Amino acid sequence: MHFPKAAREAFAVEFGRFLDQTDAVAQSEQLFALLSAFALNLGCPWIAYGSLTPDQRFSKPVRRDPAIMQNYPDEWQDRYFEMGYDRIDPIIKTSRQRTSAFRWSDVYNDATTTEDERRVFDEAAAFGLRSGISVPLHGPQGSFAIMSFAQPRDHGFQNRTIAYLQLAALHFHMKVAKFANLGGIEETPNLSTREINCILWTARGKSSWEIGKILGISVNTVNFHIKNAMRKLDTGSRTVAAIKAINFGIIEM
């Protein structure tokens, strides 16, 4: 399924508005509220963000704990920890192995997923969370968090929706880390004009081929500049590089 041009443009406008709104935010709770509103506009009334403890489990939500923020139904949260699902949650296992967003349905249907693990999804659906995606958020020195988005429908998620939710999750995660002053103050990387242009168009969802056509350079040259920018921004992902460039003020959407 392809989104009409008007829908694609609306998504871009919503994401740009979300970025603008977060500029003036200095508290994790406010940032979470903005992300919740953005996700709701994309059909996801429920979101959850959590850092993992060394034993790979989520800690139980504590009021005003910036490391654990979610708006899942209280009944489902209670059931989740009562049943010890934090010990077998397939989302946690899969996020350890992935670097990009994934659909819950793909994990459910995977041959390596056990019946006990599928029960977590089945029970979540019984509490209204019928489909979702999760975004692994790997950081320096083994730090790790997961952002999940859920909806009450079984229609699934289109690729473009996932792309925007993943960008928003990365932006949220990096802002929260900045609030907590994890890793101290970072110096703004010095990117060349061409690196900035390539990362800018990457942030706008363009492929290397499309960027080459826009800038009048070859695909190999585009990839060369993007790799340099990724190295300077200390990441192995062009998507994370784009978000970092936005947060540093190197580019604007």
N, C-alpha and C positions, 0 to 999 in steps of 0.2 A: 504493500500500500504506500502511495506517495501522497504527501501533504500538498494541498493546493498552495500556490505561491503566496496568497494572502495569509495562510496559516503559518507558513515558514517565516514570513516577515513578522508576524505577531509574536512568534516565539523569540525572535531576535530582539524585538522591542522590549518584551518582558524581561529578558535576561539583562539587557542594557540598563533597564530601570532598576533591577535588583542590584547590579553593581553600583549604580549611582547612589542608591539608598544606603548601601553599606559603608560608603565613604565616611559618613558622619557618625557612624556607630562605634562606641567604645566599650560595649558590654556584650558578653556572650549571649545573655538572655534576649537582648534586642536583636542580635544577629540571627538567633534561632527563630524569632518571630518573623523576620523578613524572609528567611529561607522557607518557613512554613507557608507563608502567603504565596511565594513564588511556586512552590511545589503544588499547592492547591490549584493554581491557575493552569497547571499542566496535568491536572486530574488526580493528584495524590494528596489526600487529606491527612495522611499519617507519615511521619518521618522519625527516624531514630539515629542518633549519633552516639558512638561509644568507643572509648579507648579500651584496649584489652590488657588484662593483667598478665604477668609472666606465665601463668598456667593456662593461658589461652581462653580464659573465661571472661565474660563481662561481669563487672561488679554490679551489684544491685543498685538501681538508681537511688541517689541521695538528693534531697531537696537542695537546689542551687549549686549542684556539683557540675562545673563546666565540662568535666570529662564525660559525663553521661547526661545526654539531653534527648528527650523523646516526648511525643504526644500520642503514643499508642494507647488504646483503651486500657483503663486501669485493670479491668477484669483479665485481659490478656497478659498484662505484665505480671499480675499475681499468679496466674496459672503457669506462666513460663518458668518462674523461679520455684514455684511450689513443686513442679514436676522435674526440676533439675535439667531443663532443656538447655541451659547454658553449657552443660557438659557434652551435649551431642548435637548442638545446632549446626546443621550443614552449611549455613551461611558463613560461620566462623572458619570452618575447615576450608571451604572454597576460597574465601578471601585471603587466606594464608598463601594460596597457590596462584592467585590471579593478581594482575596489576591494573586491570580495567573493569568497568562495570559489567555485571552479568545479571541475567534474568533468573528469578527464582524457579521459573518453570523449567529452565535448562538444567538446573541442579536437580530438581525433582525427578526429571526424566533420565538423568544420567545413570548408567548401569552400575556405577560404583556407589551410588547413594543407597544406604540401607533402609529397611522398612521403618526402623526406629527414627531415623533421620527424616524420612518422609512424613512421619507422624507429626513432627514439629510444624511442617507446612500445612498439613490437614487441620490441625487444631487452630492454627493462626487463621485459616480460612473460616473456621466455625465462629471465630470472633470478629469476622468482617474483613480481615486482611487477605483477600482472595488472590491477589497477584502483586508482585513487587520486583524491585531491582535493588542490588547492593553495590556500593562503590568501595573497594579496598583503598585505604589511604596509608601507604607505606612512607615512613619518615626516616630521618637519620638515626643511627645507633640502635636500630631495631624497633624504634617506636612504630606503633601501629594502631589504626582506628578503622571503623567501618561506618559508613553512612548508608542507611536504607530508606527507600521510598515505597510506600504501599498504597494500594487503591482497592476499593470494594468490588471491582469488576474483574471478570476473567478475560477481558479483551486483550490483555497483554500490553506491551510497550513497543512503540515504533522506534527505529534507530535514532531518529532526530530527537525524540523526546529524551531518550537515554543520554544522548550527547550533551544536551543542555543541563540535564540533572547532574551529570558527572562534573561538568564545569562548575556548576553552582556548589556541589559538594566539596570540590577541591578549594574553591574560593573560601568557603565557610571554614574548612579545616585550617587553612593557612592563617586566616584572620584570628581564629581562636588561639592558635599557637602563638601568634604575635601578642595577643592580649595577655597570655600567660608568660610572655617573655622567654619562651623556650628557645634556648640557643643564643640568647642575647641579641644585640643589635647587629643587623647585617648591613654590610656596605653595599651600596647599589652597584651592580655589575656594569662594566663599561662595554656596551654593545656598539658595533659599527652601524652605520646607517642602513646598510643592506641587511644586516642581521635583524635590526629592528623592523624593517619593512616585511621581511619573511615571517617573523613571529607575529606581527600584527595581522597579516592575512591568515596565518594559522589560527589565531584566536577567533577570526571571523568565519572559521569553518572551511577554508579553502584547502584543497589538496596541493601537493607539490607541483603537479602538472598545471593546475589552475593558477597557482602563484607565479609559475614560470611564464605563463601567457600574459599575466597582468604586468609583470616587471620586465618582460622581454629578455629573460635569461633561461638557460636550460634547466631541466629537472635536476640534473646532477649538481648544478650550481646552487639551486634552491636548497637541496638537501645538505650541501656543504655548509651553507650559512646557518641553517636550522640546527645542525649538529654543533656548530661553534657556539650558537646561542644557548643550546641546552647545556653544553659544558660550562659556560660562564655562569649559568643560572643553577648549576649543580643539580641536574636532574637528567634521567634517562628517558623522559617522556616529553614529547613536544607539547602535549596538552598541559602538563604541569608547568612547562617552561612559559607557555602563554599566560597562565594564571599568575605565575611569579612576576612576569613582566608587567602585568596590570597592577599587581600589588606594590611593586617598586615605583610605579608611575612612569615606567619606560614607554608604555603604550597606553592608548585609551581606545575603548570600543566605539 
